[in-house]
Amino acid sequence: MVERLWRYPIKSTGGELLDHVAVESRGLAGDRLWAVRDAAGKFGSGKNTRRFRRMPGLLRLGSRYPNGFGQPQLLAPDGRPVADSDAYLRAYLRRDDVELASEREVSHFDQLPVSVLTTATLDWVRHSLPGVPVDERRFRPNIVVRTPPGTAPFVEDGWLGRTAVIGEGTRIEFVRSSERCVMVNEAQADLPRTSLLLKTIAAAHDNRLDALARVLTPGHITLGDPLVLA
């Protein structure tokens, strides 16, 4: 059953909880549709790659669509809306070459567009690190699925290569797990930085956590919808 739905209007910032969402061929409607872009055309992230530029501090910011869609609203670390996103980002990041940009021909996604994580796996992480504040926000899922009591952790592994139907016609195909990086350790909102999360996931599960999927059939998902594997 779908327990929570997350959308991240601006890549690498905190997201917004939803009661329902349209699912398009690209992914959840509006998810990571915007990103912080620098003068070299790289997008703000927690790591440096060919497409991404590490911009520490983005995870402390939030984002939402105040009207359901359209232009996203950037939120300061205390949760207040920012009047001028570009000006705020330049001061906050101490860079004069950044701006909010919508996705065009280059995808803002790191890997595949839909991340699904189960409560069984989240509970395992919490039990493995009793002294560390563990929250699903560290793993940035789109869909959190409530699994029955006694479900083994990493049950998502058995979904890879299979399809599932969720809600009103949404059909997805699970392809692989996310390869986790230092972002899971970083501070965000009320979650402090920790060095233990990535080490624990690496030792127990080869740095992998969740099931990544692509959209086969667009549709609509609402909290409480069942996830039915084919």
C-alpha positions in Angstrom: 0.0 0.0 0.0 1.2 3.5 -0.8 2.0 5.2 2.5 3.6 8.4 1.4 4.3 10.2 -1.9 7.2 12.6 -2.3 7.9 15.0 -5.1 11.1 17.2 -5.3 10.3 20.3 -7.5 13.9 21.5 -7.4 16.6 18.9 -7.6 18.7 18.3 -4.5 16.4 20.3 -2.2 13.9 19.0 0.2 10.6 17.8 -1.3 6.9 18.0 -0.6 4.5 15.4 0.6 1.5 14.8 -1.6 -1.9 13.1 -1.1 -2.1 12.2 -4.8 -0.1 12.8 -8.0 -0.3 12.3 -11.7 2.4 10.1 -13.2 3.7 10.9 -16.6 6.1 9.0 -18.9 8.9 11.2 -17.4 8.0 10.3 -13.8 5.9 12.0 -11.1 4.5 15.2 -12.6 6.9 18.0 -11.8 9.4 15.9 -10.0 12.9 17.4 -10.3 11.7 19.5 -13.2 13.8 22.4 -11.9 17.4 22.5 -10.8 20.0 25.0 -9.7 22.2 25.5 -12.8 25.6 27.2 -13.0 27.3 29.1 -15.8 28.9 25.8 -17.1 25.5 24.2 -17.4 26.0 21.8 -14.5 23.2 21.1 -12.0 23.5 21.5 -8.3 23.9 18.2 -6.5 25.6 16.4 -3.7 28.4 15.2 -5.9 30.6 16.2 -8.9 30.1 14.3 -12.1 29.9 15.2 -15.8 26.4 16.6 -15.4 26.4 17.6 -11.7 28.2 20.1 -9.6 28.5 19.6 -5.8 26.8 22.5 -4.1 26.8 22.0 -0.3 23.8 23.3 1.5 21.1 22.6 -1.1 19.6 19.8 1.0 18.8 22.3 3.8 16.5 24.2 1.4 13.0 23.1 0.5 10.8 23.3 -2.5 7.2 23.1 -3.4 4.6 24.0 -6.0 2.3 26.5 -4.3 -0.3 26.2 -6.9 0.1 22.5 -7.5 2.4 23.0 -10.5 4.1 25.7 -12.5 6.9 27.8 -11.1 8.3 26.2 -7.9 8.8 28.0 -4.7 12.1 27.8 -2.9 12.0 27.6 0.9 14.8 28.8 3.2 16.2 26.4 5.9 13.6 27.7 8.4 10.8 26.9 5.9 9.9 30.4 4.9 9.2 31.1 1.2 11.9 33.0 -0.7 10.8 36.0 -2.6 13.6 35.9 -5.3 15.0 32.4 -5.8 17.9 33.3 -7.9 19.1 36.2 -5.7 18.7 34.0 -2.6 20.6 31.1 -4.1 23.5 33.3 -5.1 23.8 34.7 -1.6 23.2 31.4 0.1 25.7 29.4 -2.1 28.1 32.3 -2.4 28.1 32.0 -6.2 27.1 34.6 -8.6 26.6 32.2 -11.6 23.6 30.1 -10.4 20.0 30.3 -11.3 16.9 28.1 -11.2 16.4 26.4 -14.6 13.7 24.1 -15.9 14.6 20.8 -17.6 15.1 20.9 -21.3 17.1 18.4 -23.4 19.3 17.3 -20.5 17.6 15.2 -17.8 17.8 16.3 -14.1 17.5 12.7 -12.9 20.6 11.0 -11.6 19.4 7.5 -12.6 15.8 6.4 -13.3 12.7 8.6 -12.6 10.8 6.7 -9.9 12.3 5.5 -6.6 10.2 3.1 -4.5 11.2 2.3 -0.9 9.5 -0.1 1.6 8.8 0.4 5.3 10.5 -3.0 5.8 13.8 -1.6 4.5 13.4 1.7 6.4 12.8 -0.2 9.6 16.0 -2.3 9.1 18.0 0.9 8.7 16.5 2.3 11.9 17.2 -0.9 13.9 20.8 -1.0 12.6 21.5 2.5 13.7 19.6 3.1 17.0 21.5 6.2 17.8 21.1 7.9 14.5 18.0 9.9 13.4 16.9 7.9 10.4 14.2 9.3 8.1 13.0 8.4 4.6 14.0 12.0 3.5 17.6 10.9 3.6 16.9 8.5 0.7 14.6 10.7 -1.3 12.1 8.2 -2.4 9.1 9.1 -4.5 6.9 6.3 -3.2 7.0 4.7 0.3 5.2 1.4 0.4 3.8 0.0 3.6 4.8 -3.7 3.8 3.1 -6.3 6.1 4.7 -7.1 9.5 7.5 -9.6 9.1 8.5 -8.6 5.6 12.3 -9.0 5.1 14.4 -5.9 4.5 15.5 -5.2 0.9 12.3 -6.9 -0.3 12.6 -4.5 -3.2 15.4 -6.7 -4.7 12.9 -9.3 -5.6 10.9 -6.7 -7.6 13.7 -6.0 -10.1 12.8 -7.1 -13.6 9.1 -7.1 -12.7 6.3 -4.7 -13.4 3.7 -3.3 -11.0 0.4 -1.5 -11.2 -0.3 1.3 -8.8 -3.5 3.4 -8.5 -5.4 4.5 -11.5 -3.6 2.8 -14.4 0.0 3.6 -13.5 2.2 0.8 -14.6 6.0 0.8 -13.9 8.9 -1.5 -14.5 11.5 -2.0 -11.8 15.0 -2.0 -13.3 17.7 -1.7 -10.6 18.5 -0.3 -7.1 19.9 3.2 -6.4 23.6 3.3 -5.9 23.9 5.4 -2.7 26.4 8.2 -2.2 27.4 10.6 0.5 24.1 12.5 0.2 22.5 10.1 2.6 24.9 11.3 5.3 24.3 15.0 4.8 22.4 17.3 7.1 19.0 18.4 5.9 16.2 20.3 7.6 16.1 18.9 11.2 18.3 15.8 10.4 22.0 16.2 11.5 24.9 15.0 9.4 26.2 11.4 10.2 29.0 9.3 8.8 27.3 6.0 9.6 24.5 5.7 7.2 26.5 5.1 4.0 28.9 2.8 5.8 26.0 0.7 7.1 24.3 0.4 3.7 27.6 -0.4 2.0 28.5 -3.2 4.4 25.1 -4.8 4.4 23.8 -4.3 0.9 26.6 -3.1 -1.4 25.6 0.6 -1.3 22.1 -0.2 -2.7 18.8 0.8 -1.3 15.3 1.0 -2.9 14.0 -0.1 -6.3 14.2 2.3 -9.3 11.6 2.1 -12.0 10.6 3.6 -15.3 7.1 4.4 -16.3 5.4 2.1 -18.8 1.9 3.5 -18.6 1.1 7.0 -17.1 -1.7 7.3 -14.6 -2.5 8.6 -11.2 -1.5 7.5 -7.7 -3.2 8.3 -4.4 -2.2 7.5 -0.8 -3.6 4.1 0.2 -3.4 2.7 -3.3 -2.1 -0.9 -3.5 1.1 -1.8 -5.4 0.3 -5.0 -7.3 3.3 -6.9 -8.8 2.9 -8.6 -12.1 
